[in-house]
Amino acid sequence: MEIVTAPEQPGASVRLRPEIAALPAYRQGRPAPADGFKLSSNENPHEPLPGVVEAVAASAHEINRYPDATALAVRERIAERFGVTADEVIVGAGSVSLIAQFITAAAAPGDEVVYSWRSFEAYPGLVTVAGATSVRVPNRPDHGHDLDAMAAAVTDRTRVVIVCSPNNPTGTVVTADEFERFMVAVPDDLLVLLDEAYIEFVRDEASVDGRTLIGRYPNLVILRTFSKAYGLAGLRVGYAIGPIAILDAARSTAIPLSVTAASAAGAIASLDAESELLERVDVIVERRDRLRAALIAQGWAIPQAQGNFVWLPSGNDTAAVAERLFDAGLVTRAFPPDGIRVSIGEEASVEILLRILGELVPASQEGAAD
Ligand SMILES: *Cc1c(COP(=O)(O)O)cnc(C)c1O
């Protein structure tokens, strides 16, 4: 018998999980052109502080050794800052890894994970990888989470709810009151993840702050990261704080030794330099508020912006607007047909943004109005 081989790519006939094979490949933002600006990944435009670079460089002398598997030194520093024990802190290779660990620890095939949409683009893939099912609750017209609808979407199959405040990519926050009402409404055996990747940029006093909720709920975990405000996106360090039993389950799902000694050293040096780093956050917040006000003055319907980015609801014009920005040297993150997320980058990028967006506003806001 003759075996006929299909004209496929090598490996294409290997049996993989179909839902995984169907996932879109990760798209990293395009690199910025020379003299351009990368405003597509919510990175911190400031270069690392010299002390942080030195601490990371010093750790290189030990790279023949595995790191401390539990990253105890970093956990102790974070624990001290939040007034908890080191066992109530877990550190991962970015808080995205930790979100994956919590989802995997709680949700299996047949289980549901509820989150708002549009929200962080990583959530759908993490849920699929765990074998669970995403339940997306549409944002309110003001682009914020509809927490009442999210609570109403909880069924006996729900194992995790993710609340993202400030929400990536829309910039809105959940208020403390809304969040407390939500926690009362959902069962206390349901894991709630409060993703606060951008909390350091929040200036709205009504906003939820996970720090004030530590120890109050048996089912609440808060997640934070060194990638955004602290400017360590390239090192990969994030952390979560919550009840030990939940954290222990997440520890069991971790890929061992993923927090390197260099990451730990960079995180500790950043906590040592926290006040200096938070002054840089103030610079970005001022730039954000100024940019948002100017865009609103141009006629853009920019929602509340509490992260290090603004959301342009460019609707059906999204791809065209993003292309115009790209041609002007600005790489942004387009989510057609909803809008464009623009990170707050270098000061010089603001002028270019305002010039291009000022020319585009009328048509695109007509498209977004309905
Ligand atoms: C950036 C981001 C994270 C964390 O990213 P890491 O670099 O993996 O720490 C988590 N959640 C949201 C919503 C983010 O935007």
The ligand as an SDF file (V2000), in Angstrom:
LIG
                    3D

 15 15  0  0  0  0  0  0  0  0999 V2000
    1.2590   44.0740   32.1630 C   0  0  0  0  0  0  0  0  0  0  0  0
    0.1340   43.3820   32.8330 C   0  0  0  0  0  0  0  0  0  0  0  0
    0.3440   42.3550   33.7610 C   0  0  0  0  0  0  0  0  0  0  0  0
    1.6640   41.8710   34.2100 C   0  0  0  0  0  0  0  0  0  0  0  0
    2.6430   41.6660   33.3410 O   0  0  0  0  0  0  0  0  0  0  0  0
    3.9660   40.9330   33.7900 P   0  0  0  0  0  0  0  0  0  0  0  0
    5.0000   41.6280   33.0000 O   0  0  0  0  0  0  0  0  0  0  0  0
    3.7850   39.5060   33.4460 O   0  0  0  0  0  0  0  0  0  0  0  0
    4.1310   41.1160   35.2650 O   0  0  0  0  0  0  0  0  0  0  0  0
   -0.7470   41.7950   34.3900 C   0  0  0  0  0  0  0  0  0  0  0  0
   -1.9770   42.2110   34.1280 N   0  0  0  0  0  0  0  0  0  0  0  0
   -2.2240   43.1900   33.2630 C   0  0  0  0  0  0  0  0  0  0  0  0
   -3.6190   43.6330   33.0630 C   0  0  0  0  0  0  0  0  0  0  0  0
   -1.1790   43.7940   32.5800 C   0  0  0  0  0  0  0  0  0  0  0  0
   -1.4580   44.7500   31.6950 O   0  0  0  0  0  0  0  0  0  0  0  0
  1  2  1  0
  2  3  1  0
  2 14  2  0
  3  4  1  0
  3 10  2  0
  4  5  1  0
  5  6  1  0
  6  7  2  0
  6  8  1  0
  6  9  1  0
 10 11  1  0
 11 12  2  0
 12 13  1  0
 12 14  1  0
 14 15  1  0
M  END
$$$$
